[in-house]
Amino acid sequence: MRRRPRRLSALVVVAAPLVLASCHFSNGDYGPAGAGGGTTSSASSGPIGANTTAPDAKLLGGSAAPKTASTYDGAGFPIPTYPPVPCPRATCLNGSPLEPVEISWRNSPYGPILTTASGETLYLRLGDGFRESGCHGICLRAFPPLLTNGAPQAAPGLLAADVGDLTASNGKEQASYGGHPLYTYRGDTKPGQYGAEGKGGIWYVVSITGLPVKAPVHSGTSSSSATTSTSNG
């Protein structure tokens, strides 16, 4: 008897669509409360009223910042080759501080601006990335980064959420505010000086909102009222 071949049923494969979840990278690794990430508002107890500023706006300063400033290792203007910054052994180890740095502020002809705990003026560099420094080599000698050991501390009146840190181009841990890497200036020899203001069109004092300040803000105050450097560097 001849056997009839069996018919094989076709296999139906139902493919389920793949859903790719988007990846989110948090800024929570940098400083308290995800320093500088998202939109921040100043506390009413601070030296100014409530303000809301996005990090991108702070970084650009409300204008088109230069993308690069390669001259003089990022300084953007002629500078002398300063000797390395001394660091007392009592407060430093291998050139780095032993503890977190404090970012402070004071009133000035430019309004309330950021300073070190000892009153030195702090600056930002237009053209830096978000927590990314473009100052290296001799630029770092002229503009020493504000170094820290761990998450920087904010003095009363500042936005703790805007304080963060980054790895500077010299491998040290550098403090930031509103995403801006912070620097001092070797041309300033004492508190209350603003010798780097406007230098190279990229260096400016920093308001407590995290924005660069490009002109005095007090009524009747001219730029000559600020102590400035007249020589290169």
matplotlib code that plots the C-alpha trace (Angstrom):
import matplotlib.pyplot as plt

x = [0.0, 1.4, 1.7, 0.7, 3.3, 2.5, 1.8, 3.8, 2.1, 3.9, 5.4, 4.2, 6.7, 5.4, 8.2, 7.7, 9.1, 12.2, 11.9, 15.2, 15.3, 17.1, 20.1, 20.3, 23.6, 23.2, 25.4, 25.1, 28.8, 29.8, 29.3, 26.2, 22.7, 24.0, 25.8, 24.8, 22.5, 19.1, 17.5, 18.4, 16.9, 18.6, 17.4, 15.5, 18.0, 20.9, 22.3, 20.0, 16.3, 15.0, 16.4, 16.1, 18.9, 19.6, 23.2, 23.5, 22.6, 25.2, 27.9, 27.3, 26.8, 23.9, 26.2, 28.1, 31.2, 34.4, 34.7, 38.5, 41.2, 44.4, 46.8, 49.1, 47.8, 44.3, 44.9, 43.9, 46.4, 50.2, 51.2, 54.5, 55.6, 54.8, 56.6, 54.6, 52.1, 53.5, 51.4, 52.3, 52.7, 50.4, 47.5, 48.6, 49.8, 51.5, 50.1, 46.5, 44.6, 44.0, 40.3, 37.3, 37.7, 35.1, 33.7, 32.7, 31.5, 31.7, 30.1, 32.1, 31.7, 30.5, 27.8, 28.1, 30.9, 32.6, 35.8, 38.0, 37.5, 40.4, 38.8, 40.7, 38.6, 37.5, 37.2, 35.6, 36.9, 34.5, 35.2, 35.5, 33.0, 30.6, 33.0, 35.7, 38.8, 40.6, 43.4, 46.6, 50.4, 51.5, 47.8, 47.4, 50.5, 48.8, 45.3, 45.7, 42.6, 40.7, 41.7, 39.7, 39.8, 36.3, 33.0, 33.6, 31.6, 29.4, 29.4, 26.1, 24.2, 25.5, 23.7, 25.0, 23.4, 25.6, 28.9, 30.7, 34.2, 36.1, 39.5, 41.6, 44.1, 46.9, 45.1, 44.1, 40.6, 39.2, 36.1, 33.3, 30.2, 27.2, 29.3, 32.2, 35.7, 36.9, 40.3, 42.3, 44.7, 48.4, 48.2, 45.9, 48.2, 45.5, 41.7, 39.6, 41.6, 40.1, 43.1, 41.9, 38.5, 37.9, 41.4, 41.6, 37.8, 37.3, 38.1, 35.4, 34.5, 31.6, 28.3, 26.7, 24.1, 27.0, 27.1, 30.1, 30.0, 31.3, 30.8, 30.4, 26.8, 26.8, 25.2, 27.9, 30.7, 33.2, 35.6, 38.4, 37.0, 38.1, 41.7, 43.0, 46.3, 47.8, 50.6, 50.4, 49.7]
y = [0.0, 3.4, 5.9, 9.4, 12.1, 14.0, 17.7, 19.9, 23.0, 26.2, 27.7, 31.2, 33.3, 36.3, 38.9, 41.3, 44.8, 45.7, 48.8, 50.5, 52.5, 55.7, 56.1, 58.9, 59.9, 61.8, 64.7, 63.2, 62.3, 65.9, 67.7, 67.9, 67.5, 66.7, 70.0, 72.1, 69.5, 70.6, 73.9, 75.6, 78.4, 80.6, 80.5, 83.5, 83.6, 84.4, 87.8, 88.1, 87.3, 84.2, 83.5, 80.5, 79.8, 76.7, 75.4, 75.9, 79.6, 79.9, 78.3, 80.5, 83.7, 84.6, 85.2, 83.3, 82.2, 81.5, 77.8, 77.7, 80.0, 78.1, 81.0, 80.8, 77.3, 78.7, 81.9, 83.9, 86.7, 87.1, 85.9, 85.4, 82.0, 82.1, 79.7, 76.9, 77.8, 77.1, 75.0, 74.7, 71.1, 71.8, 72.2, 70.2, 66.8, 66.5, 69.9, 69.1, 70.3, 67.9, 68.7, 70.1, 73.8, 76.4, 78.7, 82.0, 85.4, 89.2, 92.4, 94.2, 96.8, 93.9, 92.9, 89.8, 87.7, 84.4, 84.3, 81.9, 81.5, 84.0, 86.6, 86.0, 86.8, 83.7, 83.7, 81.7, 81.1, 81.5, 78.6, 76.0, 73.1, 72.1, 71.0, 70.8, 73.1, 74.4, 76.0, 74.0, 74.4, 78.0, 79.1, 77.1, 78.9, 82.2, 81.0, 78.4, 76.2, 76.3, 72.9, 70.8, 67.3, 66.0, 67.9, 71.7, 73.5, 76.5, 79.4, 80.6, 82.6, 80.4, 77.7, 74.4, 72.6, 74.6, 73.6, 70.7, 69.5, 68.1, 66.8, 69.7, 69.3, 68.9, 65.9, 67.7, 68.0, 71.5, 73.2, 74.4, 76.6, 76.4, 74.1, 76.6, 75.5, 78.1, 79.9, 82.5, 84.9, 85.3, 89.0, 89.6, 90.0, 90.6, 90.3, 93.0, 93.0, 92.1, 92.1, 89.3, 90.9, 91.0, 89.6, 88.0, 88.5, 85.3, 85.8, 87.2, 87.4, 85.1, 86.3, 84.2, 83.1, 81.4, 83.9, 85.9, 89.6, 91.8, 95.3, 97.0, 96.9, 99.6, 102.9, 105.5, 103.0, 103.0, 100.2, 102.3, 101.8, 98.2, 97.3, 96.0, 94.9, 97.1, 94.8, 91.6, 89.0]
z = [0.0, -1.0, 1.9, 1.3, 2.3, 5.3, 4.9, 7.2, 8.5, 7.9, 11.1, 11.8, 13.7, 15.4, 15.9, 18.7, 18.1, 20.1, 22.2, 22.8, 26.0, 25.8, 28.1, 30.6, 32.2, 35.4, 36.6, 40.1, 40.2, 40.4, 43.7, 46.0, 44.5, 41.0, 40.9, 37.9, 36.4, 35.3, 36.1, 39.3, 41.4, 43.9, 47.5, 48.8, 51.7, 49.2, 48.4, 45.4, 44.7, 43.0, 39.6, 37.3, 34.9, 32.8, 32.8, 29.0, 29.4, 32.2, 30.1, 27.1, 29.2, 27.0, 24.0, 21.4, 23.2, 21.2, 20.5, 21.0, 22.2, 21.4, 21.7, 24.8, 25.8, 26.0, 27.8, 24.7, 25.2, 25.8, 29.2, 31.0, 32.0, 35.8, 38.1, 39.6, 42.3, 45.7, 48.0, 51.7, 52.9, 55.8, 53.4, 50.3, 49.2, 45.8, 44.8, 45.7, 48.8, 51.6, 51.9, 49.9, 48.9, 49.8, 47.2, 48.6, 47.4, 48.0, 46.8, 44.1, 41.4, 39.3, 41.8, 44.1, 42.5, 43.4, 45.4, 47.2, 51.0, 51.4, 49.1, 45.8, 42.7, 40.8, 37.0, 34.2, 30.7, 27.8, 25.5, 28.2, 28.0, 30.6, 33.4, 30.8, 30.9, 27.8, 29.8, 29.9, 30.0, 30.7, 30.8, 34.1, 35.5, 34.8, 35.8, 38.5, 38.7, 42.0, 43.2, 45.6, 47.2, 47.0, 46.4, 46.9, 49.6, 49.0, 51.4, 52.7, 49.9, 47.1, 45.2, 46.6, 43.6, 41.2, 42.9, 41.3, 40.2, 37.2, 36.2, 35.0, 32.1, 34.6, 36.2, 39.4, 40.7, 39.9, 41.4, 39.1, 39.5, 37.2, 35.0, 34.6, 35.7, 38.2, 38.1, 40.0, 38.3, 39.1, 38.2, 41.2, 44.2, 46.8, 47.4, 45.7, 42.4, 39.0, 36.7, 34.4, 33.7, 30.0, 29.2, 25.7, 25.5, 27.3, 31.0, 33.3, 37.0, 37.9, 39.4, 42.1, 39.5, 37.6, 34.7, 33.5, 34.3, 31.5, 32.9, 36.3, 37.5, 40.2, 39.2, 38.5, 38.7, 35.8, 35.0, 36.3, 39.8, 39.7, 40.3, 37.0, 35.5, 32.8, 31.7, 29.7, 32.3]

ax = plt.figure().add_subplot(projection="3d")
ax.plot(x, y, z, "-o")
ax.set_aspect("equal")
plt.show()
